[in-house]
Amino acid sequence: MDNIDESLLLKQLKDPKTQRRAFESVVRRYSEQLYWQVRRIVLTHDDANDVLQNAFMKAWQALDSFHGDSKLLTWLSRIAINESLDFMRRQKNLSTVSADDTDLGVANQLMADEYFDGDETEAQLQEAIASLPDVQRTVFQLRYYDEMKYSEISRMLDTSEGALKASYHIAVKKITEFFHSRD
């Protein structure tokens, strides 16, 4: 069932008799890609799993509202990214440490995560990305890691391509400045 095309999958998602099995197929098909989109925002494995599970639950509950105006993955990505950003906002609201302490904590938190397989440079990159405002961070991650086109991101985030290009350019500049300040 995992190899069926999207149009058949969408038809099965609309049919109450096949909806549950079709959604299970959706979860199997898109979990890994969505996991990495979420993981790059929330950083830790356990948080990414929790956020992804919440995103799939929201998708299941909102399945009737999906009309096929975009690709299924685009719709799911939008839910997962919004859930990730909400999670990060809740974390910031719970945090009472200063912004400098939080930035230092990103690299330390990553290096302590048993599922993190990067090096010190990757941890610093994630620290630089974490310091970006939400929109710039999200646009940067979708372009840099997922190699999405601006047109896809535009549909996903419901904003203009021009605004996305500007956000990406500013994000790259800030990340570059972050690394230059470390020299």
Buried (B, 14 or more C-beta within 10 A) or exposed (E): EEEBEEEEBBEBBBEEEBBEEBBEBBBEBBBEBBBBBBBBBBBBBEBBBBBBBBBBEBBBEEBEEBEEEBBBBBBBBBBBBBBBBEBBEEEEEEEEEEEEEBBEBBBEBBEEBEEBEEEEEBBBBBBBBBBBEBBBBBBBBBBBEBEBEBEBBBBBBEBEBEBBBEBBEBBBEBBEEBEEEEE
